[in-house]
């Protein structure tokens, strides 16, 4: 399953336009806030596809049969860029458990790199819904390696991949290597440049949210 939110026009187009705009994205607080807001919209869309159960809720005037989440999901984000998008999901899935994976590009030369996973903190994901969160799905390799690392904590019942912007290549990579995963993306861009950055994309989401790294 692949759902791209910008295939239908909505307020998310406005938020994405600001994220991409080189004049506006210099305001880090505004950039982070827009990512959080898109995260909330993505969380809402994801919530439509999660199992629910009926419970009886006592109101002041009687009993109401309400539908609530059947399972508490695990929200896993790829540090550090994933933190703001993760917050959008946390605002909606307030009872969720959380996992954190540190994955980064280790460059061997100007145009070649390997993905290194250095750190992971996670609860058991056995038979649970795992929502993998990373704002930029460029090659798809860091998302896949983060998922492989998390499998040391169990086999999830459902896997959902979430990103702000993906390349067509990144989506294809996840579909090939994680065919069990549902994919929710705000927007899909056509290509990658020689450094494997999404074009037109928005630049480095981690740097724009938190400052440039050395």
DRENPARO-584738 format. One line per 2 residues: number of its first residue (from 1); their letters; for each residue x, y, z of N, C-alpha, C, O. Coordinates in nm, 2 decimals, decimal comma, padded with zeros to 4 digits. Each point is the difference from the previous one (the first is absolute). Example, Ala and Ser with C-alpha at 12.3 -4.5 7.8 and 13.67 -1.06 7.14 Angstrom:
REM residues 2
1 = as = 01,32 -00,57 00,78 -00,09 00,12 00,00 00,09 00,12 00,00 00,10 00,00 00,07  -00,14 00,11 -00,14 00,09 00,11 00,00 -00,08 00,11 00,08 00,05 00,11 00,01
END
This chain:
REM residues 214
1 = xx = 00,08 -00,12 00,00 -00,08 00,12 00,00 00,09 00,12 00,00 00,09 00,02 00,08  -00,12 00,08 -00,17 00,07 00,12 -00,01 -00,10 00,12 00,00 -00,09 00,00 -00,08
3 = xx = 00,10 00,09 00,18 -00,09 00,11 00,00 00,08 00,13 00,00 00,09 00,02 00,09  -00,11 00,06 -00,20 00,08 00,13 -00,01 -00,11 00,11 00,02 -00,09 00,02 -00,08
5 = xx = 00,11 00,06 00,19 -00,10 00,09 00,04 -00,02 00,12 -00,10 -00,11 00,05 -00,02  00,21 -00,01 -00,06 -00,01 00,11 -00,09 -00,06 -00,04 -00,13 -00,02 00,08 -00,09
7 = xx = -00,02 -00,21 00,08 -00,08 -00,04 -00,12 -00,14 00,07 00,00 -00,07 00,00 -00,10  00,03 00,04 00,22 -00,12 00,09 00,01 00,04 00,13 00,07 00,08 -00,01 00,09
9 = xx = -00,13 00,12 -00,14 00,04 00,13 00,06 -00,06 00,01 00,14 -00,11 -00,04 00,02  00,19 00,10 00,06 -00,04 00,03 00,14 00,09 00,10 00,06 00,09 00,05 -00,06
11 = xx = -00,11 -00,02 00,19 00,09 00,10 00,07 00,14 -00,05 00,01 00,09 00,08 00,02  -00,07 -00,21 -00,04 00,14 -00,06 00,01 00,09 00,06 -00,11 00,12 00,01 00,01
13 = xx = -00,19 00,03 -00,13 00,08 00,07 -00,10 00,06 00,13 00,04 00,11 00,03 -00,04  -00,18 00,04 00,12 00,05 00,13 00,05 00,12 -00,02 00,10 00,10 00,07 -00,01
15 = xx = -00,11 -00,17 00,10 00,10 -00,03 00,09 00,13 -00,04 -00,08 00,11 00,04 00,04  -00,13 -00,13 -00,14 00,12 -00,05 -00,07 00,06 00,11 -00,08 00,12 00,01 -00,02
17 = xx = -00,20 00,08 -00,04 00,06 00,12 -00,07 00,09 00,08 00,09 00,11 00,04 -00,05  -00,15 -00,02 00,17 00,08 00,08 00,09 00,13 -00,08 00,04 00,11 00,06 00,01
19 = xx = -00,12 -00,19 00,01 00,12 -00,08 00,03 00,10 00,00 -00,11 00,12 00,00 00,02  -00,17 00,01 -00,15 00,09 00,00 -00,11 00,06 00,13 -00,03 00,11 00,01 -00,06
21 = xx = -00,17 00,10 00,10 00,04 00,14 -00,04 00,13 00,04 00,07 00,00 00,01 00,13  00,10 00,02 -00,20 00,13 00,03 00,06 -00,01 00,13 00,08 00,09 00,02 00,09
23 = xx = -00,18 00,07 -00,12 -00,01 00,12 00,08 -00,07 -00,02 00,13 00,03 00,06 00,11  -00,13 -00,15 -00,11 -00,08 -00,03 00,13 00,07 -00,10 00,08 -00,01 00,01 00,13
25 = xx = 00,08 -00,11 -00,18 00,05 -00,11 00,07 00,12 00,04 00,09 00,04 -00,08 00,09  00,01 00,20 -00,10 00,11 00,05 00,09 -00,05 00,03 00,14 00,07 00,00 00,09
27 = xx = -00,21 00,01 -00,08 -00,06 00,01 00,13 -00,02 -00,14 00,06 -00,09 -00,07 -00,03  00,18 00,03 00,12 00,00 -00,14 00,05 -00,12 -00,03 00,07 -00,05 -00,11 -00,01
29 = xx = 00,00 00,20 00,09 -00,12 -00,03 00,08 -00,12 -00,02 -00,09 -00,08 -00,09 00,02  00,07 00,17 -00,13 -00,11 -00,02 -00,09 00,01 -00,13 -00,08 -00,09 -00,07 -00,02
31 = xx = 00,22 00,04 -00,01 00,02 -00,13 -00,07 -00,04 -00,12 00,08 -00,07 -00,08 -00,04  00,11 00,08 00,17 -00,03 -00,11 00,09 -00,15 -00,01 00,02 -00,06 -00,11 00,00
33 = xx = -00,01 00,23 00,01 -00,14 00,00 00,03 -00,08 -00,06 -00,12 -00,09 -00,07 00,01  00,14 00,11 -00,13 -00,07 -00,06 -00,12 00,02 -00,15 -00,02 -00,09 -00,07 -00,04
35 = xx = 00,21 00,02 00,08 00,02 -00,14 00,00 -00,09 -00,07 00,10 -00,06 -00,11 -00,03  00,05 00,17 00,15 -00,09 -00,06 00,10 -00,15 00,00 -00,05 -00,07 -00,10 00,02
37 = xx = 00,03 00,21 -00,08 -00,14 00,00 -00,05 -00,02 -00,10 -00,11 -00,11 -00,07 -00,01  00,21 00,05 -00,08 -00,02 -00,11 -00,10 00,00 -00,13 00,06 -00,07 -00,09 -00,04
39 = xx = 00,15 00,07 00,15 00,00 -00,12 00,07 -00,13 -00,03 00,06 -00,05 -00,12 00,00  -00,02 00,22 00,05 -00,14 -00,02 00,06 -00,09 -00,05 -00,11 -00,09 -00,08 00,02
41 = xx = 00,10 00,14 -00,14 -00,09 -00,04 -00,11 00,03 -00,14 -00,04 -00,09 -00,08 -00,03  00,22 00,04 00,02 00,03 -00,13 -00,04 -00,05 -00,10 00,11 -00,05 -00,11 -00,03
43 = xx = 00,06 00,15 00,16 -00,05 -00,09 00,11 -00,14 -00,02 -00,02 -00,05 -00,11 00,02  -00,03 00,21 -00,05 -00,14 -00,01 -00,02 -00,03 -00,10 -00,11 -00,09 -00,09 00,01
45 = xx = 00,16 00,10 -00,13 -00,02 -00,09 -00,11 00,03 -00,14 00,04 -00,07 -00,10 -00,04  00,18 00,08 00,11 00,04 -00,13 00,04 -00,10 -00,06 00,10 -00,03 -00,12 -00,01
47 = xx = -00,03 00,20 00,09 -00,09 -00,05 00,10 -00,13 -00,07 -00,06 -00,06 -00,08 00,06  00,03 00,12 -00,19 -00,11 -00,06 -00,07 00,02 -00,14 -00,03 -00,10 -00,07 -00,03
49 = xx = 00,22 00,02 00,04 00,03 -00,13 -00,05 00,05 -00,09 00,12 00,05 -00,11 -00,02  -00,07 00,15 00,14 00,03 -00,08 00,12 -00,12 -00,07 00,06 -00,11 00,06 -00,01
51 = xx = 00,13 -00,18 00,06 -00,12 -00,07 00,06 -00,06 00,07 00,12 00,07 00,07 00,08  -00,20 -00,08 -00,07 -00,07 00,07 00,11 -00,09 -00,11 00,07 -00,05 -00,09 -00,06
53 = xx = 00,02 00,12 00,18 -00,10 -00,09 00,08 -00,10 00,09 00,06 00,01 00,12 00,03  -00,13 -00,18 00,00 -00,11 00,07 00,06 00,01 -00,01 00,15 00,02 -00,11 00,06
55 = xx = -00,03 00,22 00,01 -00,01 00,00 00,15 -00,12 00,08 00,05 -00,04 00,09 -00,07  00,00 -00,12 00,19 -00,11 00,07 00,05 00,05 00,12 00,09 00,08 -00,02 00,09
57 = xx = -00,12 00,14 -00,12 00,04 00,12 00,07 -00,12 00,06 00,07 -00,10 00,02 -00,05  00,12 00,00 00,18 -00,10 00,06 00,08 00,00 00,15 -00,01 00,10 00,07 00,02
59 = xx = -00,21 -00,01 -00,07 -00,02 00,14 -00,01 -00,09 00,05 00,11 -00,05 -00,09 00,07  00,04 00,22 -00,05 -00,09 00,04 00,11 -00,15 -00,04 -00,02 -00,08 00,00 00,10
61 = xx = 00,04 -00,04 -00,22 -00,14 -00,03 -00,03 -00,02 -00,15 -00,04 -00,11 -00,04 -00,03  00,22 -00,04 00,02 -00,02 -00,13 -00,04 00,12 -00,07 -00,05 00,11 00,04 00,04
63 = xx = -00,12 -00,15 -00,11 00,11 -00,08 -00,05 00,01 00,02 -00,15 -00,09 00,00 -00,08  00,22 00,03 00,03 00,02 00,01 -00,14 00,10 -00,11 -00,04 00,11 -00,01 00,06
65 = xx = -00,14 -00,05 -00,17 00,10 -00,10 -00,06 00,10 00,08 -00,09 -00,04 00,04 -00,11  00,16 -00,03 00,15 00,10 00,08 -00,07 00,10 -00,09 -00,07 00,03 -00,11 00,06
67 = xx = 00,02 00,15 -00,17 00,11 -00,07 -00,07 00,14 00,06 00,04 00,02 00,12 -00,02  00,07 -00,20 00,08 00,13 00,05 00,04 00,11 -00,09 -00,06 -00,03 -00,11 -00,05
69 = xx = 00,15 00,16 00,05 00,11 -00,08 -00,05 00,01 -00,14 00,06 -00,01 -00,01 00,13  00,02 -00,09 -00,21 00,01 -00,14 00,06 00,14 -00,03 00,05 00,02 -00,08 00,10
71 = xx = 00,09 00,15 -00,15 00,13 -00,02 00,04 00,08 00,13 00,02 -00,03 00,10 -00,07  00,12 -00,10 00,16 00,09 00,11 00,01 00,12 -00,01 -00,09 00,08 -00,10 00,01
73 = xx = -00,07 00,19 -00,11 00,11 -00,01 -00,09 00,14 00,03 00,06 00,01 00,07 00,10  00,09 -00,11 -00,17 00,14 00,05 00,03 00,04 00,10 -00,11 00,00 -00,04 -00,12
75 = xx = 00,03 00,16 00,16 00,05 00,10 -00,09 00,15 00,00 00,00 00,07 00,03 00,10  -00,01 -00,06 -00,21 00,15 -00,01 -00,02 00,05 00,11 -00,09 -00,05 00,01 -00,11
77 = xx = 00,14 00,07 00,16 00,05 00,10 -00,09 00,15 -00,01 -00,02 00,08 -00,05 00,09  -00,03 00,09 -00,20 00,14 00,00 -00,04 00,06 00,13 00,04 -00,03 00,11 -00,06
79 = xx = 00,12 -00,11 00,16 00,06 00,12 00,05 00,09 00,06 -00,10 00,06 -00,07 -00,08  -00,04 00,21 00,08 -00,07 00,09 00,08 -00,11 00,07 -00,07 -00,09 00,06 00,06
81 = xx = 00,09 -00,07 -00,20 -00,09 00,07 -00,08 -00,15 -00,04 00,03 -00,09 00,08 -00,02  00,08 -00,20 00,07 -00,14 -00,05 00,02 -00,07 00,05 00,12 -00,12 -00,02 00,02
83 = xx = 00,19 00,10 00,07 -00,06 00,04 00,12 -00,12 00,09 -00,01 -00,10 -00,02 00,07  00,10 00,11 -00,17 -00,11 00,09 -00,01 -00,12 -00,07 -00,06 -00,12 00,03 00,04
85 = xx = 00,14 -00,11 -00,14 -00,11 -00,08 -00,06 -00,06 -00,09 00,11 -00,12 -00,03 00,00  00,21 -00,03 00,08 -00,04 -00,09 00,11 -00,10 00,07 00,09 -00,09 -00,05 00,05
87 = xx = 00,13 00,18 -00,02 -00,09 00,08 00,09 -00,14 00,01 -00,05 -00,09 00,00 00,08  00,07 00,02 -00,21 -00,13 00,01 -00,05 -00,08 -00,13 00,02 -00,12 00,01 00,04
89 = xx = 00,18 -00,12 -00,05 -00,06 -00,13 00,04 -00,03 -00,01 00,14 -00,10 -00,05 00,05  00,20 00,09 00,03 -00,02 00,00 00,15 -00,12 00,08 00,05 -00,07 -00,03 00,09
91 = xx = 00,05 00,14 -00,16 -00,11 00,09 00,03 -00,14 -00,07 -00,01 -00,10 00,03 00,06  00,10 -00,13 -00,15 -00,13 -00,07 -00,03 00,00 -00,14 00,07 -00,10 -00,04 00,05
93 = xx = 00,21 -00,03 -00,06 00,01 -00,14 00,06 00,06 00,02 00,14 00,12 -00,04 00,02  -00,19 00,10 00,07 00,06 00,04 00,13 00,03 -00,11 00,09 00,07 00,01 00,10
95 = xx = -00,13 -00,13 -00,13 00,03 -00,12 00,09 00,10 -00,09 -00,07 00,03 -00,11 00,06  00,03 00,15 -00,17 00,10 -00,09 -00,07 00,12 -00,02 00,08 00,04 00,08 00,09
97 = xx = 00,03 -00,19 -00,12 00,14 -00,02 00,05 00,09 00,05 -00,12 -00,04 00,02 -00,11  00,17 -00,01 00,15 00,09 00,06 -00,09 00,13 -00,07 -00,02 00,05 -00,06 00,10
99 = xx = 00,01 00,06 -00,22 00,13 -00,05 -00,03 00,08 00,10 -00,07 -00,05 00,09 -00,08  00,18 -00,09 00,10 00,09 00,10 -00,07 00,12 -00,08 -00,06 00,06 -00,08 00,07
101 = xx = -00,03 00,11 -00,19 00,11 -00,06 -00,07 00,09 00,11 -00,06 -00,05 00,09 -00,07  00,18 -00,10 00,10 00,09 00,10 -00,06 00,06 -00,06 -00,13 00,08 -00,10 00,01
103 = xx = -00,11 00,15 -00,12 00,05 -00,04 -00,13 00,05 00,12 -00,07 -00,06 00,10 -00,01  00,18 -00,11 -00,05 00,06 00,12 -00,07 00,08 -00,05 -00,12 00,04 -00,11 -00,01
105 = xx = -00,02 00,21 -00,08 00,09 -00,03 -00,12 00,14 00,02 00,04 00,05 00,11 00,04  00,03 -00,21 -00,06 00,15 00,00 00,02 00,06 00,01 -00,14 00,00 -00,10 -00,07
107 = xx = 00,05 00,22 00,03 00,05 00,02 -00,13 00,14 -00,06 -00,02 00,09 00,02 00,08  -00,07 -00,09 -00,19 00,13 -00,06 -00,03 00,07 00,09 -00,10 00,13 00,00 -00,01
109 = xx = -00,21 00,08 -00,07 00,06 00,10 -00,08 -00,11 00,10 -00,03 -00,11 00,00 00,06  00,13 00,09 -00,16 -00,10 00,11 -00,02 -00,14 -00,05 -00,04 -00,10 00,06 00,04
111 = xx = 00,09 -00,18 -00,10 -00,13 -00,04 -00,05 -00,04 -00,14 00,04 -00,10 -00,05 -00,04  00,18 -00,02 00,13 -00,03 -00,13 00,04 00,00 00,00 00,15 00,07 00,06 00,07
113 = xx = -00,17 -00,14 -00,01 -00,01 -00,01 00,14 -00,07 -00,14 00,04 -00,05 -00,06 -00,09  00,07 00,03 00,21 -00,07 -00,12 00,06 -00,09 00,05 00,11 00,03 00,10 00,07
115 = xx = -00,14 -00,17 -00,04 -00,08 00,03 00,11 00,04 -00,07 00,13 00,02 -00,12 -00,01  00,01 00,19 00,11 00,05 -00,06 00,13 -00,11 00,02 00,10 -00,05 00,11 00,03
117 = xx = 00,01 -00,22 00,04 -00,09 00,00 00,11 00,09 -00,01 00,13 00,06 -00,11 00,02  -00,06 00,21 00,07 00,08 00,00 00,11 -00,07 -00,03 00,13 00,06 -00,05 00,10
119 = xx = -00,19 00,09 -00,09 -00,06 00,00 00,13 -00,15 -00,04 -00,02 -00,06 00,04 -00,10  00,00 -00,11 00,20 -00,14 -00,03 -00,01 -00,05 -00,02 00,14 00,06 -00,06 00,09
121 = xx = -00,18 00,12 -00,06 -00,07 -00,02 00,12 -00,15 -00,03 -00,03 -00,06 00,08 -00,07  00,01 -00,20 00,11 -00,13 -00,04 -00,05 -00,06 -00,09 00,10 00,07 -00,08 00,06
123 = xx = -00,20 00,09 -00,04 -00,08 -00,11 00,07 -00,01 -00,12 -00,09 00,04 00,00 -00,11  -00,10 -00,11 00,16 -00,04 -00,11 -00,08 -00,10 00,05 -00,11 -00,09 00,07 00,03
125 = xx = 00,12 -00,12 -00,15 -00,10 00,03 -00,11 -00,07 -00,13 -00,05 -00,07 00,00 -00,10  00,09 -00,10 00,18 -00,07 -00,13 -00,04 -00,15 00,01 00,00 -00,06 00,04 00,09
127 = xx = 00,01 -00,07 -00,21 -00,15 00,00 -00,03 -00,06 00,14 00,03 -00,12 00,01 00,03  00,20 00,10 -00,05 -00,05 00,13 00,02 00,00 00,08 -00,14 00,07 -00,04 -00,09
129 = xx = -00,14 00,15 00,09 00,00 00,08 -00,12 00,13 00,09 00,01 00,01 00,08 00,10  00,07 -00,08 -00,20 00,12 00,08 00,00 -00,01 00,11 -00,11 -00,02 -00,03 -00,11
131 = xx = 00,03 00,15 00,16 00,00 00,12 -00,09 00,14 00,06 -00,01 00,04 00,06 00,10  00,02 -00,08 -00,22 00,14 00,05 -00,02 -00,01 00,14 -00,06 -00,06 00,02 -00,10
133 = xx = 00,13 00,08 00,17 -00,01 00,14 -00,04 00,13 00,06 -00,03 00,10 -00,01 00,08  -00,09 00,06 -00,20 00,12 00,07 -00,05 -00,04 00,10 -00,10 -00,07 -00,04 -00,10
135 = xx = 00,10 00,17 00,11 -00,06 00,10 -00,09 00,04 -00,01 -00,14 -00,08 00,03 -00,09  00,20 -00,08 00,06 00,05 00,00 -00,14 00,03 -00,15 -00,04 00,09 -00,06 00,05
137 = xx = -00,17 00,01 -00,14 00,02 -00,14 -00,05 00,07 00,02 -00,14 -00,06 00,00 -00,10  00,20 00,00 00,11 00,08 00,03 -00,12 00,03 -00,13 -00,07 -00,07 -00,04 -00,10
139 = xx = 00,17 -00,03 00,14 00,03 -00,13 -00,06 -00,09 -00,11 00,06 -00,02 -00,11 -00,06  -00,03 00,13 00,18 -00,07 -00,10 00,08 00,09 -00,09 00,08 -00,05 -00,08 00,08
141 = xx = 00,18 00,09 -00,09 00,09 -00,10 00,06 00,00 00,02 00,16 00,00 -00,09 00,07  00,00 00,22 -00,03 00,01 00,02 00,15 -00,13 -00,05 00,06 00,00 -00,05 00,11
143 = xx = -00,12 00,07 -00,17 -00,12 -00,05 00,05 00,00 -00,15 00,01 -00,04 -00,06 00,10  00,09 00,00 -00,20 00,00 -00,15 00,00 00,10 -00,05 00,10 -00,04 -00,10 00,07
145 = xx = 00,16 00,16 -00,05 00,09 -00,05 00,10 -00,05 00,03 00,14 00,03 -00,08 00,09  -00,10 00,19 -00,07 -00,06 00,02 00,13 -00,10 -00,10 00,03 -00,01 -00,05 00,12
147 = xx = -00,07 00,01 -00,22 -00,10 -00,11 00,02 00,07 -00,13 00,03 -00,05 -00,07 00,09  00,15 00,04 -00,16 00,07 -00,13 00,03 00,06 00,00 00,14 00,00 -00,10 00,07
149 = xx = 00,05 00,21 -00,02 00,05 00,01 00,13 -00,11 -00,02 00,11 00,02 -00,07 00,10  -00,13 00,13 -00,13 -00,12 -00,01 00,09 -00,05 -00,15 00,01 -00,06 -00,03 00,10
151 = xx = 00,08 -00,05 -00,20 -00,05 -00,13 00,00 00,07 -00,09 00,11 -00,05 -00,11 00,03  00,16 00,16 00,03 00,06 -00,07 00,11 -00,10 00,01 00,12 00,02 -00,08 00,10
153 = xx = -00,12 00,17 -00,10 -00,09 00,01 00,11 -00,13 -00,07 -00,03 -00,10 00,02 00,08  00,09 -00,10 -00,19 -00,12 -00,07 -00,03 -00,05 00,02 -00,14 00,06 00,08 -00,07
155 = xx = -00,16 -00,15 00,04 -00,07 00,01 -00,14 -00,13 00,07 00,02 -00,09 -00,05 00,07  00,08 00,17 -00,13 -00,13 00,07 00,01 -00,12 -00,06 -00,07 00,02 -00,08 -00,10
157 = xx = -00,14 00,11 00,15 -00,12 -00,05 -00,07 -00,03 00,08 -00,13 -00,06 -00,05 -00,09  00,11 00,18 00,09 -00,03 00,09 -00,11 00,12 00,10 00,00 00,04 00,05 00,10
159 = xx = 00,00 -00,01 -00,22 00,11 00,09 -00,02 -00,05 00,12 -00,09 -00,06 -00,02 -00,10  00,08 00,14 00,15 -00,04 00,12 -00,07 00,12 00,09 -00,01 00,06 00,03 00,10
161 = xx = -00,03 00,01 -00,22 00,11 00,09 -00,03 -00,06 00,14 -00,03 -00,09 00,02 -00,08  00,15 00,08 00,15 -00,05 00,14 -00,02 00,11 00,10 -00,03 00,10 -00,01 00,07
163 = xx = -00,12 00,09 -00,17 00,10 00,11 -00,03 -00,07 00,12 -00,05 -00,12 00,00 -00,04  00,19 00,11 00,05 -00,05 00,13 -00,06 00,01 -00,01 -00,15 -00,10 00,02 -00,07
165 = xx = 00,22 -00,03 00,02 00,03 00,00 -00,14 00,08 -00,13 -00,03 00,10 -00,03 00,07  -00,13 -00,03 -00,18 00,07 -00,12 -00,05 00,04 00,02 -00,14 -00,06 00,08 -00,08
167 = xx = 00,17 -00,15 00,04 00,03 -00,01 -00,15 -00,08 -00,12 -00,05 -00,03 -00,09 00,07  00,01 00,09 -00,20 -00,06 -00,12 -00,06 00,09 -00,12 00,02 -00,05 -00,11 00,02
169 = xx = 00,18 00,13 -00,02 00,10 -00,11 00,02 -00,02 -00,05 00,14 00,01 -00,13 00,03  -00,02 00,22 00,07 -00,02 -00,04 00,14 -00,12 -00,08 00,02 00,00 -00,11 00,07
171 = xx = -00,11 00,15 -00,13 -00,13 -00,08 00,02 00,02 -00,14 -00,07 -00,05 -00,09 00,06  00,11 00,09 -00,17 00,02 -00,13 -00,07 00,09 -00,09 00,09 -00,03 -00,12 00,00
173 = xx = 00,13 00,17 00,06 00,09 -00,08 00,08 -00,08 -00,06 00,12 00,02 -00,12 00,03  -00,10 00,20 00,04 -00,08 -00,05 00,11 -00,10 -00,10 -00,04 -00,02 -00,11 00,06
175 = xx = -00,04 00,13 -00,18 -00,10 -00,10 -00,05 00,07 -00,13 -00,03 -00,06 -00,10 00,01  00,18 00,11 -00,06 00,07 -00,13 -00,03 00,06 -00,07 00,12 -00,02 -00,12 00,01
177 = xx = 00,07 00,20 00,09 00,07 -00,06 00,11 -00,09 -00,02 00,12 00,03 -00,08 00,10  -00,14 00,15 -00,09 -00,10 -00,01 00,11 -00,14 -00,01 -00,06 -00,08 00,09 00,03
179 = xx = 00,05 -00,19 -00,11 -00,13 -00,01 -00,06 -00,11 -00,01 00,09 -00,12 00,02 -00,04  00,14 -00,06 00,17 -00,10 00,00 00,10 -00,04 00,13 00,05 -00,11 00,01 00,07
181 = xx = 00,18 00,10 -00,10 -00,02 00,13 00,06 -00,10 00,08 -00,08 00,00 00,00 -00,12  -00,09 00,07 00,20 -00,09 00,10 -00,06 00,09 00,13 00,00 00,07 00,03 00,10
183 = xx = -00,09 00,06 -00,20 00,09 00,12 -00,01 -00,09 00,12 -00,01 -00,10 00,00 -00,08  00,12 00,10 00,17 -00,07 00,12 00,00 00,10 00,11 -00,02 00,09 00,02 00,08
185 = xx = -00,11 00,06 -00,19 00,10 00,11 -00,04 -00,08 00,12 -00,02 -00,11 00,00 -00,06  00,16 00,12 00,10 -00,06 00,12 -00,03 00,01 00,04 -00,15 -00,09 00,04 -00,06
187 = xx = 00,21 -00,06 00,01 00,03 00,03 -00,14 00,11 -00,09 -00,06 00,09 -00,04 00,08  -00,10 00,01 -00,20 00,11 -00,08 -00,07 00,06 00,08 -00,11 -00,07 00,06 -00,09
189 = xx = 00,20 -00,04 00,09 00,08 00,08 -00,10 00,06 -00,10 -00,10 00,02 -00,12 00,03  00,02 00,17 -00,15 00,04 -00,09 -00,11 00,13 -00,06 00,01 00,02 -00,11 -00,05
191 = xx = 00,08 00,17 00,12 00,14 -00,05 -00,02 00,09 00,03 00,12 -00,04 00,07 00,09  00,16 -00,13 -00,10 00,11 00,03 00,09 00,11 00,06 -00,07 00,02 -00,03 -00,12
193 = xx = 00,06 00,12 00,18 00,12 00,05 -00,06 00,12 -00,09 00,02 -00,02 -00,11 00,06  00,14 00,15 -00,10 00,12 -00,08 00,01 00,04 -00,03 00,14 00,07 -00,10 00,03
195 = xx = -00,12 00,18 00,07 00,02 -00,02 00,14 -00,11 -00,08 00,07 00,00 -00,01 00,12  -00,10 -00,03 -00,20 -00,11 -00,08 00,05 -00,09 00,09 00,09 -00,06 -00,05 00,10
197 = xx = 00,05 00,18 -00,13 -00,10 00,09 00,06 -00,12 00,01 -00,10 00,01 00,00 -00,12  -00,13 00,01 00,18 -00,12 00,00 -00,08 -00,01 00,13 -00,07 00,02 00,11 00,06
199 = xx = -00,06 -00,12 -00,19 -00,01 00,12 -00,08 -00,15 00,01 -00,05 -00,05 -00,10 -00,06  -00,02 00,21 00,08 00,05 00,13 00,06 00,01 00,00 00,15 00,08 00,07 00,05
201 = xx = -00,15 -00,16 00,02 00,02 -00,02 00,14 -00,02 00,13 00,08 -00,07 00,09 -00,03  00,15 -00,09 00,14 00,01 00,13 00,08 00,13 00,02 00,06 00,02 00,10 00,07
203 = xx = 00,08 -00,19 -00,10 00,13 00,01 00,07 00,01 -00,10 00,11 -00,06 -00,10 00,00  00,15 00,13 00,10 00,02 -00,09 00,11 -00,09 00,03 00,11 00,01 00,10 00,07
205 = xx = -00,11 -00,19 -00,04 -00,11 00,03 00,09 00,06 00,01 00,14 -00,05 00,09 00,08  00,15 -00,17 -00,04 00,06 00,01 00,13 00,07 00,13 00,02 -00,02 00,07 00,11
207 = xx = 00,10 -00,02 -00,20 00,07 00,13 00,01 -00,10 00,11 00,01 00,01 00,10 00,08  -00,12 -00,10 -00,16 -00,10 00,11 -00,01 -00,07 00,00 00,14 -00,04 00,11 00,04
209 = xx = 00,02 -00,22 00,02 -00,08 00,00 00,13 00,09 00,03 00,12 -00,05 00,07 00,09  00,18 -00,11 -00,10 00,08 00,00 00,13 00,13 00,07 -00,02 00,08 00,02 00,10
211 = xx = -00,04 00,02 -00,22 00,13 00,07 -00,03 00,09 -00,10 -00,07 -00,01 -00,12 00,01  00,11 00,18 -00,07 00,09 -00,08 -00,08 00,10 -00,08 00,09 00,04 00,04 00,11
213 = xx = -00,01 -00,16 -00,16 00,09 -00,09 00,08 00,14 00,01 -00,07 00,01 00,03 -00,11  00,09 -00,06 00,19 00,14 -00,01 -00,05 00,02 -00,13 -00,06 00,11 -00,02 -00,05
END
